[in-house]
Amino acid sequence: MTCTAIKMDGTNCTAMALDSGLCFAHDPQNRERATAARRRGGTNRSNVARASRRMPRDLADLSKRLLEAFSEVHSGELAPDKAHAMSRIAAVFVQLHSAVEVDARIDALETAATGGKGTLASLVNTYRRPGS
């Protein structure tokens, strides 16, 4: 049985109905919970939330510390030169992390492309015509 409510665009709701004949979202008894669920859904779909889920734990911790340092510089608790040193160290850390990730991706692609028979360069050399 589907929900008997009419959506804001004038079409019938197609969600499964509860005992009340209305779906979770349209049932007045669930209004607060449905609103909270919609908010969580919107928040979890944001670019920031998606990026946070994909960010490795060490980079998330680093990001948090840099934001704290930013606030401390703004409030005068941390000297700007110390914050600058922190940001430079963080930049190098991010570059190293990126390089490791790129290497891992290249290795995975080469393994997939060569069927586990080495690197693409060695595979190309194997099939090169003599004199080319």
C-alpha positions as CSV (number, residue, x, y, z in Angstrom):
1,M,0.0,0.0,0.0
2,T,1.4,3.4,-0.9
3,C,1.1,6.7,1.0
4,T,-2.2,8.6,0.4
5,A,-0.6,12.1,0.7
6,I,-0.2,14.5,-2.2
7,K,3.3,15.9,-2.6
8,M,4.0,19.7,-3.0
9,D,4.2,19.3,-6.8
10,G,0.7,17.9,-6.8
11,T,1.6,14.3,-7.6
12,N,0.8,11.3,-5.4
13,C,3.4,10.1,-2.9
14,T,4.7,6.7,-4.0
15,A,6.4,5.8,-0.7
16,M,5.2,2.8,1.3
17,A,2.5,3.7,3.8
18,L,2.6,3.0,7.5
19,D,-0.5,1.8,9.5
20,S,-1.8,5.4,9.4
21,G,-2.0,5.2,5.6
22,L,0.8,7.8,5.3
23,C,4.5,7.3,4.8
24,F,7.1,8.2,7.4
25,A,7.7,11.6,5.9
26,H,4.0,12.6,5.6
27,D,2.7,11.2,8.9
28,P,2.1,14.1,11.3
29,Q,3.2,11.9,14.3
30,N,6.7,11.7,12.7
31,R,7.0,15.3,11.7
32,E,9.9,16.2,14.0
33,R,11.8,13.0,13.3
34,A,11.2,13.3,9.5
35,T,12.5,16.9,9.6
36,A,15.6,15.8,11.5
37,A,16.2,13.0,9.0
38,R,15.9,15.4,6.1
39,R,18.4,17.8,7.7
40,R,20.9,14.9,8.4
41,G,20.5,13.8,4.8
42,G,21.2,17.3,3.5
43,T,24.2,17.7,5.7
44,N,25.6,14.3,4.9
45,R,25.3,15.0,1.2
46,S,27.2,18.2,1.4
47,N,30.6,18.5,-0.4
48,V,32.3,19.0,3.0
49,A,30.7,15.9,4.5
50,R,31.6,13.8,1.5
51,A,35.2,15.1,1.4
52,S,35.5,14.5,5.2
53,R,34.5,10.8,4.8
54,R,37.1,10.3,2.0
55,M,39.8,12.1,3.9
56,P,42.3,9.8,5.6
57,R,42.3,10.1,9.4
58,D,45.8,11.6,9.6
59,L,44.9,14.4,7.2
60,A,41.6,15.0,9.0
61,D,43.5,15.4,12.3
62,L,46.0,17.7,10.6
63,S,43.2,19.8,9.1
64,K,41.6,20.1,12.6
65,R,44.9,21.3,14.1
66,L,45.4,23.9,11.4
67,L,42.0,25.3,12.0
68,E,42.7,25.5,15.7
69,A,46.0,27.3,14.9
70,F,44.1,29.7,12.7
71,S,41.8,30.6,15.6
72,E,44.7,30.9,18.0
73,V,46.5,33.3,15.6
74,H,43.4,35.4,15.3
75,S,42.9,35.5,19.1
76,G,46.6,36.3,19.7
77,E,47.3,33.0,21.5
78,L,49.7,31.8,18.8
79,A,52.5,33.7,17.1
80,P,51.9,34.0,13.3
81,D,55.5,32.8,12.6
82,K,54.7,29.5,14.5
83,A,51.5,29.1,12.6
84,H,53.4,29.7,9.3
85,A,55.9,27.0,10.3
86,M,53.0,24.6,11.0
87,S,51.4,25.3,7.7
88,R,54.6,24.7,5.8
89,I,55.1,21.3,7.6
90,A,51.5,20.5,6.8
91,A,52.0,21.3,3.2
92,V,55.0,19.0,2.9
93,F,53.0,16.2,4.7
94,V,50.1,16.6,2.2
95,Q,52.5,16.5,-0.7
96,L,54.1,13.3,0.6
97,H,50.7,11.8,1.3
98,S,49.5,12.7,-2.3
99,A,52.7,11.2,-3.8
100,V,52.2,7.9,-1.9
101,E,48.5,7.8,-3.0
102,V,49.4,8.5,-6.7
103,D,52.1,5.7,-6.6
104,A,49.6,3.3,-5.2
105,R,47.0,4.2,-7.9
106,I,49.6,3.8,-10.6
107,D,50.7,0.4,-9.3
108,A,47.1,-0.7,-9.2
109,L,46.5,0.5,-12.7
110,E,49.6,-1.1,-14.0
111,T,48.8,-4.4,-12.3
112,A,45.3,-4.3,-13.9
113,A,46.6,-3.3,-17.3
114,T,49.4,-5.9,-17.4
115,G,47.5,-8.7,-15.7
116,G,50.1,-8.7,-12.9
117,K,53.1,-9.1,-15.4
118,G,55.0,-6.0,-14.3
119,T,55.0,-2.4,-15.2
120,L,53.6,-0.9,-18.4
121,A,57.1,0.2,-19.4
122,S,58.4,-3.4,-19.2
123,L,55.4,-4.7,-21.1
124,V,55.9,-2.1,-23.9
125,N,59.6,-3.1,-24.1
126,T,58.6,-6.7,-24.4
127,Y,56.4,-6.1,-27.5
128,R,58.7,-3.5,-29.3
129,R,59.8,-4.4,-32.8
130,P,63.5,-4.8,-33.3
131,G,65.0,-1.6,-34.6
132,S,62.3,0.7,-33.4
